[in-house]
Amino acid sequence: MLFPDLSAPEINNSTMFKQKPAIAFVADRFLALVLDFLIISPVVSLLVAGLTRQAKTFFLLNARSDEGVVAVMMIMAVAVIAVVLLQASFLYFLQATPGQFFLQLRVISYPEQQARLTFSQCMVRSVVWCFSFFMFALPFLGVLGHPLRRAFHEKASDTMVITLKKNFDKGPASQEQRLITSWMQLSFAVFAFVGFLGLMKSYHALTVGDYQVAVDQNATCKEIKDKDLSGPQRLDAALSLFLLKEISADCLHKEAELSLWSDPVNSQSMAYFAKFLLSEGSDRLSYMNKVCEDRTSSGCVLAQYLENPEDVRLADASQKLWVTQVLEADQRYSQHDYAGSLEVIEELQSISTLRQAMDKKYVRSIWGLQQSLGVKKGDRIPASVKESKPWLEDFKEKYGVQ
C-alpha cells in the first residue's frame, strides 16, 4: 500500500490552473485553525509568560497602573509578532500551517502560478490574518461567500487554500454567496457607523476637556494657595489676583503657559489675555491681535476694555468670570457707584481665593460711600441711606466700628 508524500514543500500547481482549483472545505479549514491554536498558543504563552507576571504584579499594586497598561500592550505586540513569524515560517517552508499540513491542505499562489510562495506573500498573509481579528473577524467571512473560498488575507497576499484530497469543495451556491456578501456589506456598514460615532464622541470629549491630564503641582504657581482650582477656573483666579496685585507677573505667566499646554481648547483666549497683560510695546499689540482672533471672546473684550475703557462695554464679557467682576467693581468705584461696587465685591468675597484681596476693596468702597454721603465718625446715618442696603451698618457690625 502506497501513502502519498505529504512532506513535499513544492506544489506543482501548473495543472491546477487548467481546471478549477481543488478548493478546501470550510470545515477542514476550521479544524486546521483549531489545531494551529492548540499547537502555537503554548509557544506564544511561553514567550509572554514573564511579561504576564509583571503585568499582574503592576495591577495588583495599582488597579490603574500605567506600567501595567504598557505591559499589556507589550504582551499583545509580542504575541502578534510571534504568531506572524511562526505562521509565515510554516507557510514558507511547508506551504501550510501545522493544522493545514495535518489535514492535507496547502496554501498556493493564486492567480499567478508559482512553484513556491515567496516570503513576502507569507508575511503579508500572516500580518493581514492577525489584524483581521481586530476587526471582529469579519474579513474571515469571505471564506463563506467567495467563489473560491478566499478570505481577505488571501486576496491581499495573492494566495488560496487547496486540498490534496480527492474530494474538494465546489464553492458556495449562488444564493449562499449573495446572502453572505450582503451580510458582510451590512456588517461593515454597521462597523463603520459605530466607528464614526466613536470618533465623534472622542472629539466631543476632547473639546470639553475630558482627556485633560492631571496637572503637575510643580508646574503651577505656588502663590495661589487653593489646590482645588484647576483648568480655566484656576487661570481666572490668577488673572483676578494679578489685577488685584496679589500675585507676581511670573506667577501669572506660569499659569498661562500651563493652561495653553493642558487645556488649549477652553483656555486659549484667556491665556493669551494673560500674556497681553504681561507684555509691553509691540508684543502687547501682537497678543492683542492673537486674543482678538475671535472678537466676541471674553478675552478680547477685556483686553479692549483695558486699552479703551470708555469705548468698550465691560458687560459684553462673560459675567461668570471672576476677572470680569473684579474689573466691574473697579469700574463702578471709579464712577462713584459705591453701592454697586459693594454688591460685586460681596459676591467675590464668597470665593476663598479672592476673599483677602476683596476685603481691601470692600473697605475702600465703604470709605468712598461714607465720604460721598458726608457721614463722619459718630454722625447719624441719613434716612436715605437706611432705605438702601445698610452697607455702613453691616461694616460697623462686622468690624466693630462705632
C-alpha positions in Angstrom: 0.0 0.0 0.0 1.4 3.4 -1.0 0.9 6.6 1.0 1.1 10.0 -0.6 4.2 12.1 0.3 2.8 14.9 2.3 6.1 16.5 3.1 7.0 17.9 -0.3 7.1 21.7 0.2 6.7 22.5 -3.5 3.3 22.0 -5.1 3.2 21.6 -8.9 0.1 23.8 -9.4 0.5 24.3 -13.1 -2.0 21.5 -13.7 -4.4 23.1 -11.2 -4.9 26.1 -13.3 -6.0 24.0 -16.3 -9.2 23.4 -14.3 -10.9 24.8 -11.3 -8.6 24.6 -8.2 -9.3 21.9 -5.6 -10.9 24.2 -3.1 -10.5 23.2 0.5 -13.6 22.6 2.6 -14.6 25.2 5.1 -14.9 22.6 7.8 -11.3 21.4 7.2 -10.0 24.9 7.4 -11.8 25.5 10.7 -10.4 22.3 12.1 -6.9 23.4 10.9 -7.4 26.7 12.8 -8.3 24.8 16.0 -5.2 22.6 15.6 -3.0 25.6 14.9 -4.3 27.3 18.1 -3.6 24.2 20.2 0.0 23.9 18.7 1.0 27.6 18.6 -0.7 29.0 21.7 1.6 27.2 24.2 4.7 28.6 22.3 3.3 32.2 22.4 2.3 31.8 26.1 5.8 30.8 27.0 7.2 33.8 25.2 5.0 36.3 27.1 5.0 34.5 30.5 7.4 36.9 32.0 5.5 40.0 30.8 2.3 38.5 32.0 3.6 38.0 35.5 4.9 41.6 35.6 1.5 42.9 34.4 -0.3 41.0 37.1 2.0 42.5 39.7 1.5 46.0 38.4 -2.3 45.7 38.5 -2.2 44.1 42.0 -0.3 47.0 43.3 -2.4 49.6 41.5 -5.5 48.9 39.5 -4.8 52.0 37.3 -1.1 51.3 36.9 0.4 52.9 33.8 3.1 50.3 33.9 0.5 47.6 33.8 -1.1 49.1 30.7 2.3 49.3 29.0 3.0 45.7 29.9 -0.4 44.6 28.4 0.4 46.4 25.2 3.8 44.7 25.1 2.2 41.3 25.6 -0.1 42.0 22.7 2.7 43.2 20.5 4.9 40.2 21.3 2.0 37.8 20.7 1.2 39.3 17.3 4.8 39.3 16.2 5.3 35.7 17.4 2.2 34.5 15.6 3.2 36.3 12.4 6.7 35.0 12.3 5.7 31.4 13.2 2.9 31.3 10.6 5.0 32.9 7.9 7.8 30.4 8.5 5.5 27.4 8.3 3.9 28.8 5.1 7.3 29.4 3.5 8.9 26.1 4.3 5.8 23.8 4.3 3.2 25.8 2.3 0.9 25.2 5.2 0.4 25.8 8.9 0.7 22.7 11.2 -3.0 22.2 11.2 -3.3 22.6 7.5 -0.4 20.2 6.9 -2.0 17.5 9.0 -5.4 17.9 7.2 -3.7 17.8 3.8 -4.3 21.4 3.0 -1.9 23.6 1.2 -1.5 27.3 0.5 -0.7 28.1 -3.1 -0.1 31.3 -5.1 -3.2 32.4 -6.9 -4.0 33.6 -9.5 -0.3 33.9 -10.5 1.4 30.5 -10.9 4.4 29.9 -8.7 6.1 26.7 -7.6 6.5 28.2 -4.1 5.2 31.0 -2.0 7.5 33.9 -1.7 8.4 35.1 1.8 6.7 38.4 1.2 3.5 36.6 0.4 3.8 34.6 3.6 4.4 37.7 5.7 1.6 39.7 4.1 -0.8 36.8 4.6 0.2 36.3 8.2 0.0 40.1 9.1 -3.4 40.6 7.5 -4.6 37.4 9.0 -3.7 38.6 12.5 -5.2 42.1 12.1 -8.4 40.6 10.8 -9.2 39.6 14.4 -9.0 43.2 15.4 -12.0 43.8 13.0 -14.1 41.3 14.9 -13.0 38.5 12.5 -15.4 39.9 9.9 -12.9 39.5 7.0 -12.8 35.8 7.6 -16.5 35.6 6.5 -15.2 36.0 2.9 -14.5 32.2 3.0 -18.2 31.6 3.1 -19.2 33.8 0.2 -16.3 33.9 -2.2 -16.5 31.5 -5.2 -13.0 30.1 -4.4 -13.4 30.4 -0.6 -10.8 33.1 -0.4 -10.8 35.4 2.6 -9.5 39.0 2.7 -6.0 38.0 3.8 -5.7 35.6 0.9 -6.7 38.2 -1.6 -4.2 40.6 -0.1 -1.4 38.1 -0.5 -2.5 36.5 -3.8 -2.9 33.1 -2.2 -5.6 30.5 -1.7 -6.1 27.2 0.2 -6.5 24.0 -1.7 -6.8 20.4 -0.6 -4.8 17.4 -1.6 -7.7 15.1 -1.1 -9.7 13.6 -3.9 -12.9 15.2 -2.8 -12.9 19.0 -2.7 -15.4 21.9 -2.2 -17.4 23.1 -5.3 -17.7 26.6 -3.9 -20.8 28.3 -2.4 -24.2 28.2 -4.1 -25.3 31.4 -5.7 -27.9 32.1 -3.0 -25.4 31.4 -0.3 -22.9 33.7 -2.0 -25.4 36.6 -2.3 -26.5 36.1 1.3 -23.0 36.1 2.8 -21.9 39.1 0.6 -25.0 41.1 1.6 -24.4 40.3 5.3 -20.8 41.3 5.1 -21.6 44.6 3.5 -24.2 45.3 6.2 -21.7 44.3 8.9 -19.0 46.6 7.5 -21.5 49.4 7.2 -22.6 49.0 10.9 -18.9 48.8 11.9 -18.1 52.0 10.0 -21.1 53.8 11.6 -20.2 52.7 15.1 -16.6 53.8 14.4 -17.8 57.2 13.2 -20.0 57.6 16.3 -17.0 56.7 18.5 -14.8 59.2 16.7 -17.4 62.0 17.2 -17.8 61.1 20.8 -14.0 61.2 21.3 -13.8 64.6 19.6 -16.6 65.9 21.8 -14.7 64.6 24.9 -11.6 66.3 23.6 -13.3 69.7 23.2 -14.9 69.6 26.6 -11.6 68.6 28.3 -12.4 65.1 29.4 -9.0 64.0 28.4 -7.2 66.7 30.3 -4.4 65.2 32.3 -3.8 65.8 35.9 -1.7 68.9 36.4 1.7 68.6 37.9 1.7 70.6 41.1 5.3 71.7 40.5 4.2 73.3 37.3 1.6 75.5 39.0 2.2 78.8 40.7 2.7 78.3 44.5 1.4 81.9 45.2 -2.1 80.6 44.5 -2.8 78.5 47.7 -6.1 76.9 46.7 -5.1 73.5 45.3 -8.7 72.6 44.4 -8.7 75.1 41.5 -8.0 73.6 38.1 -8.3 74.4 34.4 -10.0 77.6 33.2 -11.1 78.5 36.8 -7.5 78.5 38.0 -6.4 80.8 35.3 -9.4 83.0 36.0 -8.3 83.2 39.6 -4.7 84.0 38.6 -5.9 86.9 36.3 -8.1 88.3 39.1 -5.3 88.1 41.7 -2.8 89.7 39.3 -5.2 92.7 38.7 -5.6 92.9 42.4 -1.8 93.0 42.8 -1.8 89.8 44.9 0.5 87.7 42.7 3.6 88.3 40.6 3.9 88.5 36.9 5.9 85.3 36.9 3.1 83.5 38.6 0.6 84.6 36.0 2.9 83.7 33.2 3.3 80.2 34.6 -0.4 79.7 34.9 -1.0 81.0 31.3 1.6 78.6 29.9 0.1 75.7 31.9 -3.3 76.5 30.6 -2.1 76.6 27.0 -0.5 73.2 27.3 -3.0 71.3 29.5 -6.3 72.7 28.1 -5.7 74.8 24.9 -9.3 74.4 23.7 -11.1 76.0 26.6 -8.3 78.3 27.9 -6.7 79.7 24.8 -8.5 83.1 24.8 -7.9 83.9 28.5 -4.3 82.5 28.4 -3.4 85.0 25.6 -5.2 87.7 27.5 -2.9 86.9 30.4 0.1 87.2 28.1 -1.4 90.5 26.9 -1.4 91.8 30.4 2.3 90.8 30.9 3.6 92.3 27.6 4.6 95.7 26.5 5.1 97.6 23.3 4.9 95.6 20.0 4.5 92.3 21.9 1.4 93.7 23.6 -0.1 94.6 20.2 0.8 91.1 18.9 -1.0 89.5 21.8 -3.9 91.8 21.4 -4.3 90.6 17.8 -3.9 87.0 19.0 -6.5 87.2 21.7 -8.9 89.0 19.4 -8.9 86.4 16.6 -12.4 85.8 18.0 -13.6 89.3 18.6 -16.6 88.0 20.6 -14.5 86.2 23.1 -14.3 87.5 26.7 -10.5 87.7 26.5 -10.8 90.1 23.6 -13.5 92.2 25.3 -11.4 92.5 28.4 -8.2 93.4 26.5 -10.0 96.1 24.6 -11.6 97.4 27.7 -8.2 97.8 29.4 -6.9 99.7 26.3 -10.0 101.9 25.9 -12.3 101.7 28.9 -14.6 104.4 27.7 -15.3 102.8 24.3 -15.8 99.2 25.3 -18.7 97.8 27.3 -17.5 95.5 30.0 -20.9 93.8 30.0 -20.0 92.2 26.7 -17.5 89.9 28.5 -18.7 86.9 30.4 -20.1 87.9 33.8 -19.3 84.5 35.2 -15.6 85.2 35.0 -14.1 86.5 38.3 -11.7 88.8 36.4 -14.7 90.5 34.8 -16.3 91.0 38.1 -13.1 92.5 39.6 -12.9 95.0 36.7 -16.6 95.8 37.1 -16.1 96.5 40.8 -13.3 98.9 39.9 -15.3 100.5 37.2 -18.3 101.2 39.4 -15.9 102.6 42.1 -14.4 104.9 39.6 -17.9 106.0 38.6 -18.6 106.7 42.3 -21.2 103.9 42.3 -20.0 102.7 45.6 -23.1 100.7 46.4 -22.9 98.9 43.0 -19.2 98.2 43.7 -20.0 96.8 47.1 -22.6 94.4 45.5 -20.0 93.0 43.2 -17.4 92.8 45.9 -19.8 91.0 48.2 -20.1 88.2 45.6 -16.4 87.9 45.2 -15.8 87.8 48.9 -17.6 84.4 48.9 -14.7 83.0 46.9 -12.0 81.8 49.3 -9.1 82.5 46.9 -10.2 86.1 46.4 -11.5 86.9 49.9 -8.5 88.6 51.4 -7.9 90.8 48.3 -11.6 91.7 48.1 -11.7 92.7 51.8 -9.3 95.5 50.9 -11.6 96.6 48.1 -14.5 96.3 50.4 -13.0 98.7 52.9 -12.1 101.1 50.1 -15.6 101.2 48.8 -17.1 101.6 52.2 -14.8 104.6 52.8 -15.8 106.1 49.5 -19.5 105.5 50.2 -19.1 107.2 53.6 -17.3 110.2 52.1 -19.9 110.6 49.4 -22.7 110.7 51.9 -20.8 113.1 54.2 -21.0 110.8 57.1 -18.3 111.3 59.6 -17.3 109.2 62.5 -20.0 109.3 65.2 -22.5 111.0 62.9 -26.1 109.8 62.5 -26.7 108.0 59.2 -29.2 109.8 56.9 -32.6 108.1 56.3 -31.9 108.0 52.6 -29.1 105.6 53.2 -31.2 103.5 55.6 -33.7 102.9 52.8 -31.0 101.2 50.6 -28.9 98.3 51.7 -27.3 99.2 55.0 -23.7 98.8 53.9 -22.4 101.1 56.6 -24.2 99.3 59.4 -23.0 96.0 58.1 -19.5 97.3 58.0 -19.6 98.6 61.6 -21.2 95.4 62.8 -18.6 93.3 61.0 -15.5 95.2 62.1 -16.9 96.5 65.4 -16.6 100.2 64.4 -18.7 102.7 66.2 
